[in-house]
Structure formats: structure tokens, C-alpha cells
Amino acid sequence: MALRQQNMNTFSAAILEGLRAFDTPTICNALESILPESRSSGFNRRPLFSPSGRSRPVVGYACTARIQSRESLRGDAVARRLEYYTYIERSPRPSLVLVQDIDSPDRGLGAFWGEVQTNVHLALGCSGVITDGSVRDIDHIPEKFFVLAGSVMPSHVFADIVDFNCPVNVAGVTVHPGDLVHADHHGMIIVPEEAVPALPAAATLISHKERIILDACRLEGFSVNQLRRAFEEMDEIH
């Protein structure tokens, strides 16, 4: 399996850090204001959970892979795994690996992700994993490694890499190698390249508008009249 080249543009560290300043729901809202057609696409359609609970937002370029657990794969599993690790090591950073579990109907039957894999990927420069498969060893996952998974399972069964650096469907969203992904404990969204430069300002504006309503809610004797004034004030902000 030869490594395939990714066609992608990368963004400055400052731009990516600007995106990390906002949670994923705010990025979703901001993206809707820039690209209205994105309102119903680009995010996970099935629930994913974070074993660590609340987590700082992460942004990274997608490395992709597919796994299965139901039966042992044919061929040289060690060679395939090392080729996959080489792909992870050579990918643009920051990176997030997006992993589709193709076992059906028993998605997540075996946990590829646990103490060993999370530490290996972190050491290779990967920031985290988003998978609709399962995870285990949740008490031993490195704090610096971001995880969103579909379930928790105790055994790895035959979990291993089927393919990588290919389009995948994770929790109902199609991800291509090199896609820019924003994620936190709420879920994940793919950020279209053309929207990236405008997103921090759009997210800041949305946060400012929401703050007006939230501040109004804390006023003594809050009523619909105060809410109406808050809406009027929001409309004046552009």
C-alpha cells in the first residue's frame, strides 16, 4: 500500500490558535453566518463522547483510516501498521486522526484505541482521535491526547487497520484526508478552507451578541420587555 499525497493548504499557527479560542458549537454558528448552506452538514450526525469529559477545543488536519475487529486481517499486519504509522508521522501538523469502524452491525466491537495507541500517536505528533468505534483504558489515556469515540469496550478483539489516507465516514460525516477539523466534547465539524480566515471574527461577533442576552437574563426583574430590548441591541451590532 503506497502512501498517497494529500492536496491541501495549511494555515498559520496564529489562525489555528484563533479557532481554538472558541468551542465547537460557536464555530458551527459562525460557519453558518459565513456559509449559510453549511447549517445542516459537515458535523457528526451520531453522538460521540469524550472520556475525559470537558475538553479544550482542538483543531487539526485530518489523517484518515478504517478499522475492523470482527476477524483477523489477512496479509502482513505488522508491515501494514508500520506503513500507517509512517503516514501519521509524515502528515501535516497539527493532525487529528479520523477513524471509521467498518464493523456492521457491531460497530465498536473491538477497541483499537487504548493506552498504547493513544501514546504511540501522541509520540508521533498526532493531537487526537475521533472515531465512531470504541475506546478502552480510559483512565490511562494521556491528558494531552484528545479523544472522541462512539463507545467504550473492554477488548480489542482483532481490531486493526484496514486502509488509511482515504475518504471515511465517521459518525455520519464524510471526511477526506487533509480536511481541517474543529472538535471538543460536543462533537466535531469540518471547517471549509474558504471560511477559515473569517471564522474568528464571526465567532467573536456571535459571542458578543449572545452575551447581550445572557447579561439581560441576569437583571433583577427580568421580563420579555428586557429581552425585546436585548434583541434590538443585538440587531444594531454588525
N, C-alpha and C positions, 0 to 999 in steps of 0.2 A: 504494500500500500504506500504509494508515493505521497509525500507531503504536497498539498495544493496551496498555491499562493492566494493570499487574501488581497482583494482590491478594496482599499479603504483609505480614508483620510483620518489623521489623528489631530486632536485638539491640544492646545496648550494646557499645562498644569493649572494655570490660573482659571481658565474656563471650566475645567472639570471640577475644581475646588468650589467654584461658584455654584455649580449644580448640586454639589454635596451639601450645601448650606440649607437645602430645602428637603422636606420629607417627600416621599413619592406621591401621595395624594395631591400635594401642592404642585408638583411637576406635572401631574395629569391635568390639573386645572389650567395651568399656564400653557400647556401644549394645546389645549382646546381653544384658547384665545388666539393662538398663532395659526394653528391649522384646525379649523372647526371640524373638518372631516375626520379628525383623529379621535373624536369623542368616544367612539364605540370600538376602537381597535388598538392593537399594539400592547395590550396588557393581559395578564393571566386571567383566564376565564374560570379556572377551578382554584379553590383555596390552596394556598401554600402557607406553611408555618415556619416560624423562626425558633429553633430550640433554645436560643438564649433570651427569648422574649424581645423586649425593645432593643433595637439596634440602630447605630448611626447609619445614615444613608451611605450607599456605596455607588460608585459609577465605574463602569469598565467596559472594555471591548469584548464582545462575545467570542469565546472559544466554544466549540460545539462538539457533542459526542452523543452516541446512542449506546445504551447498555441493555443486557438481558440477563435473567437469572435462572430461568426455568430449567435449562440444561447446559452442560459444558460445551463450550465452543470448540469447533474443530480448528486444526492448524496450530501454529506456534504461538501460544498465548503470551509467553514472555516477550517475544520479539514484537508482537502487536502492541503490548503495553508499553514497551520502551519507545516505540515509534510515536505512540500517543504522548508520552511524557516529553519527547523531543519537541513535538508540536506545541505543547503548553509552554515549554521553556523559551521557544523562539517567538512566541506571539507578542504583539504589541501590549504594552502595559500602560495603565492598569488593566488587568484582564479579569473576567468572570467566566467560569465555565458553565455553560447551559447544557444540561444532560437530560435527554429523553429516555425514559424507561419504556421499552417496547413490549414488555410482557403484558399480554392481554388475555383474559380479563384481570389477571393478578398483578397489576402494576404495583411495584414496590415489594414484590415477594422477597427479594434478597437485597440487602443493603450494601451497595458498592461503597458508600460514604460512611466513614467512621474515623477513629483516631488516626489510623495510619494514612489513609488517603488525604485527609484534610491537612495533616502535617507535611506530607510529600508535596502537595500542590502549593501550600504556602511557601515552602522552601524553594520551589521552582518559580516563584514570583507571581502566583495567582492569588487574587484577593478574596475569592469566594466561589461558591457553587449555588446554582439554582436548578433544582431538579424536581420532576414530578414523581421520581422514585422515592426510596426510603433512605433513612439515615439511622445510624446507631452510635453507641459510645458518646452520647450527647454530653456527658459530664467531662469528657476528655478532648473535646474539640477546642483548638486554640482560640483564645479570645479575639485575636486579630483576623480570624478567618470567618467570613460571612457565610451563613447557610440559610437557604430557604428550601424546604423539602415538602413532599407530599404526605409523608407518613414516617413513623418510627417502627422499625422491625429489629428483632434480636439477632437474626442470622444473615450471612452474606449469600447462602446457598451457592449458586455458581456465578454470581454477579461478575460481569466483565465487559470490556469494551467490544462493541460490535463494529462501530465505524466512528470516524471523527472528521472534523473540518468539513461538515456537510450541513445542509438545512435540517433543522429539528423542530419538532412541535412540543413545547413544554407547557403543560397546564393550559392547553388551548390556544397558545400563541406561537406563530411560526417565527423562528429566529434563524438568521443567517450569520455565518462567521464574519466577525468584524462589526456587527451591529453594536451601537452604543446603548448600553442598558443602565437604567437607574433603578435602584431597588432599596427597600428597607423592610421592616417587619410587616408592612401592609401588603407587599407584593412587589411586582416588577413591571416596568414599562420600557418599550423600545423608544429611544429618542431619535427621530429622523434627523439626519445630518443638517438639513436646511434650517431646522428650527433651533439648533444649539446656540448660535450667537445671541439670539433674542430671548432665550428662556430665563436667564437670571433676572433681567429687568421685568419681564412679565410676571414671574413668580413673586418678586418684591411688591409689585403693584397689587396683585391679588391679596397678598398677606396684609398689606396696608388697608385695603377695603374691608377685609374680614375683621380687622382689629376695630374698626369703627362700630360694627355691630356688636362685637364682644364687649367693648367698653360700655356701650349703651345698656347691655343686659345687666351690667353690674351697678347701674344707677339705682338709687333708692326710689321706690315707687315706679319702677319700670312699667311702661304701658305700650300699647300699639302706637300711640302718638309719638313716643320717643323712637320707636322702631321706624316709623314713617320718616322722621327727620333724619335718622341714620341712613336710610335708603337714599334720601335726597342728597345727603352729603357724599355718599358713595358715587352717585351719578355725576357729581362735579369733578371727580378725580379721573384724570386720563393719563 
